């Protein structure tokens, strides 16, 4: 096995960022990127090549009953078609696998392989400048949409118990008029490690998420993570952070009004932040290195 092909390796969304990282690591491992290769990884959905080793790597699926991005039934149709046709399926999390099986009623041969972070996130380097006058720094990073619940995170920082804690928001979120909240413009991916290394903890309270790259990056940077109990994020965090319950359990196989997340108790978030900040830097997460992720894909090629 000398070559491979990945169908999505450019763009700014989570799947394509991962696709590029996997491509770069496999090339470092000595494989050739070849559009005609018989070892093929399709991100989310794609065409099967006859006689090839076809691997479908699935992200999430569409759950929104409100139709903000369009009807979920229509948006999922192409993805589900690929799910039915491919023989080898790679999920990012158990949560993702359970959702696909529930929505389609079909169980396929599958593998769970987490996203991985480049080595730059694991190396210690000169960090970005911390906000002055604060004892601790919490970082939040995402492509901000309503179900990510950044508004709820910001509201928590109005609590007087967090007056000496700064919240740094990456991703180009709108400016917030609060003395301990700092919204930064979009940061190039190559510069992200120094901003993670500036922080003491990460917060990611998305209502339903699958396997967020940002949390992989935070854990790779040895940050304890505060996350919500629904979705696949807690599978990444494991014992390296705090998991809080902000709403009822999500019932696998049901659509929800994704962009109208349930109301939350801000006090639970504040207590979770304080608890997370009491956790020291976590141990290196070997399982989240992109080199380990690439090795697992290479085994599927063989």
C-alpha positions, 0 to 999 in steps of 0.5 A: 500500500503506497498511496491514498486519496481523500476527496475533501482536503480544502475548505474552512468547515470541520470535515475539510480541516480534518481531511487536510490534516489527515492528508498531510500526516499520511504524506509525512508517513510516506504515502502518495496522494493519488486521485486514482488510488484504490485506497479512498477516504470519502468525507461525509458522502461520496462515490464508490470506485469499483474494486477500490478500498472505499472508506466513508468517514462520517461527520454528523447528520442534520437534526434540525426540525426547524429547517434553518439549513433546509429540510433535514430529510432532504439534506440527509438523503445523500449522506444516508445513500452513501452510508447504505452503499459503503462497506467500511464506515468510520465514525468520530464517536459512539454518539455519531454511530448511534444516530446513524443507526437510529435514523436509518435503521441499518447497522454497518461494519464500522470503526470509531476513530477520533479526529486528531490534532497536528503536533504543533498543538502538543509542543510548548511554544511562546504563548499569546499574551494573556489579558492583563489583570486576571488570575485565570483564562478560559478559552472558547473556540468554534464556528459560532452558531446558536446551538454552540451556546456561546451566549450562555457562556458569556452570561456566566461570566457576569457572575461575580465569582468569575470577575478575576477570570477572563473569557477569550473567544476565538472565531470572530464572534461579535464584540461583547461589552464586558470587562472580562470577555475578549472577542478575537478575530479569526486566527489562522490555524497555524497560530491557534496553538499559542492561543490555546497555550495562553489559557488555563481551561477550555469551555465548549457547551454545544448542545449537540456536537459530534467530535469538535476539532476545537476540543481535540485541539484544546485537549492536545494543548493540555487544557481541561475542558468543560462540556455538556453531557449530550452529544459526542464531546464528552467521549473526547473529554473523558476524565480530562475535564468536567461534564455538566448536564444543562438539559434533558438527555437527547433521545437518539433518533429524534430531530430537535429545534437545534437553533433554539437550545433549551434554557440553561441554569447559569449557576451550573455553568459557573460552578462547572467553570470553577471546578474545571479551573481547579484541574491542573494541566492534563497529561499528554493525549497520545490518542489525539495526535493526528499521527495516531489517527493516520495510523488507524486509517492506514490499517483500514487501507491494508 
